[in-house]
Structures are given as C-alpha cells and as structure tokens.
Amino acid sequence: MADAPILGGSEKLPLDDAVFGAPFNGPLVHETVIAELAARRQGTHSTRTRGMVRGGGAKPWRQKGTGRARQGTIRAPQWTGGGVVFGPSPRHYTVKVNRKARRAALRAALSLHAERGSLFGLDSAGFDAPSTKQAAGLLEDRRGGSVLLVLGPEEAAVAKSFRNLSRVSVLSAEAVGIADLVGAATFVASQAAIDALTARGSKTTREEAKA
C-alpha cells in the first residue's frame, strides 16, 4: 500500500492503491479540467443591439440632397454609442462529463501527486487554535510552488491557519476539483480529507459494477 509523509512528523499516511495508484490518463484529465473551468464561468456577459439602445428615433438627416451617406438612425452599429452586432449574450458553458469519467480523472490526478512525491499528510490534531506561524513552519521545507490544502468539514482551526499564506489554497474535500489538483504543485490533505477523496474516487454505480 502506498503512503504519504505527514508534515512535521515521522509517521506515514496510508493511501488506497485503487485510488492513489491508478495510471495517469492525460486526455481524460484534460477533458475533465476543461469542463470544470467552463462550468465556473458566470456567463453573464451581455451587449445591447440597436433595438435596445436608447434614442435614435428620427433620421439624423434627410435621405437625399446632403451629399452624405444615407442614415436611418444614430443608434446603428456604425455610430458611436450604437448597438453591437452579434455581441455576446447570457449563456451557460456547462459541458457534461460522465460520472465514471470524472471519478477516473480524480484517481488519475491523485495518483499523479502520489507518484511524484508531492502529496503530504497533515495532522489536524496539532492545531488547537489557529496559528499561521505554525502552518508556515510546516510548509517551509516541503512546498514547491503553489499549495493546495484539502480539509474535512470539522477542521476550521486548520483552515484559518493556512488561508492567509501566500500561494496556498484551502478547500474542503467536497469542493475540490480535478482542476484544483492538477494546478497545484504541492498537495496537502488531512486524514478526513483523504478518506473523503478515497470515497469519491472509489464509488461505483450499479452499471459500473456489472462491467
């Protein structure tokens, strides 16, 4: 069984080989990351067409005899302050990815951290109260670039200790996504978070069990 070193201690955090020892599937991880990043877009962008812009009810000048090009309204797209042609409108960017594929991508991302030695455990019992100094000391010799800290729902003191550190992202085990795991250079997780991620990665449906 694979394991991960625990920050600030000599003990090891056991890892499930079925979740943290899976082969890396680059195309599947890429597809899942693109879908996650697209789903995070608000899609509230909007522009006004010529029918939505205020004013321009009368022709700016008469049709003939002025020597200038004919114009019907000052709110046409070629006028400053006019409407926008083919501008963006509110929409959603959600792309469906099957649950089986998302779980396989999660296993691949977790296994990648375990394979390259960038996965570390964290003893949350060592934080009786929030302490940013203590948190910085644990990461001083281990971090390489950005750090993703994943915690359980009852570990608020630990979250407060790490959330003010530079380039450290703190997420719950339920909220962490494949894009967060792939984008982090160092992955740190508590025992509760490891258990939750293991359950997410190993959960199978009735159809998958028959396959």
N, C-alpha and C positions, 0 to 999 in steps of 0.2 A: 504494500500500500504506500502511495506517495505521501509526503508530508511537507510542511512549510515551517520555517523557523519563526518563532514568536519574538517580536520586538522586545528588547530589554530582558530577555531570559534565555536559558539554555534548552528549554523544552521545545518540542515539535508539535505542530498542529496536524493531526491526521486528515488526509483527504481521500475522498472516494475515487477510486480509479475509474469507475464508469463515467464520472462527470469531469474529473480533472486529469484524465489520461486519454482523452479522445483525440483522434488525429485532427489536424487543422484543415479546414475546408475553406480556402480563400474565397472562391466565388460565392459560397453560401453566406459567409460572414459579410462580404461586400453588399450583397443584396439586402440583408437584414439591416445593416447600418444605414444604407441609403433610405430604406423605408422608415426607419426611426427618425432620421434627421428631417425627412419630408413631413412626417406627422407632427413635428414640433413647430412647423411654420404656421403662423396665425391665419394667413390667407385673407387678411382684412384690407388688402390694397384695393383702391378704387379710384377711378377718374370720372369726370363728367363729360358726357357727349354734348354736341351742340344743342340738343334739346333740353339739357339740364342747366345750361349756363344762363344766368340772369341777363336780361336786356337783349338788344338786337332785334326788336320787333319791326323796325322800319328799315327800308333800304338806306344805306349810308349816302348814296347819291342816285340820281335818276339813271335809267337804263342806258340812254343814248345821249350823245352830244357833248360829253365831257372830255373825251379823248382817253379816258382811263378804262381799265378793265371793269366789266360789269360785276357788281357785288350785290348779293341779296341780304346779307346780314353781317354785322361786325362780330358775331359770335361763331362764324365759320372757322374751321381748323386753321386756315392760313393767317388768321388775325391773332395778334397778341391778346391773350385773355379769352380766346375762343375755346371751343370744345376740343377734345382729344379723340383722334381717330384710332380705333382698335386698341384702346388703352386697357389696362388690367381691370378686372372686376373681382369681387369677392368670390373665393372658391376654396375648396379643401384640397390638400395634397396627399391624403391618406392612400397608401399602397398596401394591399393585402398581402401578408406573408403567412403561410400556414403555420399552425402551432407546432407541428412536428419539426418544421424547418427552423423556427425560432429557438426551440429547445436545442436542436443540433448546433446552431450557431452559438448559443450560450455555452454549451460544452466546449466548443472549439476555442472560444475566447478565454475561458477559464483555464483550459489545458495549455494554452499558449503561455500564460503567465506562470503556470506551474513548471512548464518545461524550461523556460529561460531563467528561472530563479528570481522573478520579480514579484512573487506572491509571498506575503508575510502575514502571520497571525498577530493578533493583538489581545492582550489580557485586559479586558474591560474592568475586571475587579480591582485593578490597581488605581483606578480613578474614583476616589471617594468624593472628590469635588472637582469642578472644572479647573484645569491648570494648563495654560498654553505653554508655559516653560517646560513642563514635564513632557508634553506632546512633542515639542520641538526637539527635545533631547532624544526621544525615541527614534525620530526620523533623521537625525543628524548624519549618521553613518550609513543609512540604508537607502535613502531616497536617491533617485536618479531622474531628474526632470519632474514632470507633473505626478501628483499622487492622488489616487482615488481611495477613499476610506469608506467602507461599507459596514454599516452597523445594524443591530437589531432595534426593535421598537422601544425597548426599555433602557437604552444606553444614552440618555440625554447628556449626562455629565461628560462622556467621552466626546460626543459631537461638539459640545461647547468648547472643549479643549483644543480641537483641531480646526475648527471652522474659520479661525482668524489667521491661520498660517498661509503664507504665500504659496500659490500654485497647489493648494490642497482642496479637493472637492469632497464633501461629506454627503453621502446618500444613504437611504435606507435600502435594505435588501429587496424590498418590493418595488422600489422606484428605479433601481439601477438597470441600465440597458446595455445592449451589445456595444453601442457607440461609445458609451462611457468607459467600458472595459478596454476596448481597442485603443481609445485615445489616451489612456493613462500609461505612463512609463513604469510606475510602481503601484501595485495593488495591495492594499492592506484591508484585512477583514477580521472581525471578531468571530468567536465560535458560533454565536447565534446567527450571524450573517452567513457563515459557511454552511450551516445546517439549512438555512432558508434557500440559499442558492443551489445546494445539492438537491433539495426537494424540487425546485423549479426545473433543474436540468434533467432529473431522472423521472419526472412524472410522465406517464404514458397513458394514452387513451385506449379504449377497448379495441379500436381498429388497429392501433399500432401493436398491441399485444398479440393479435392474431397473425400479424405479418411475420 
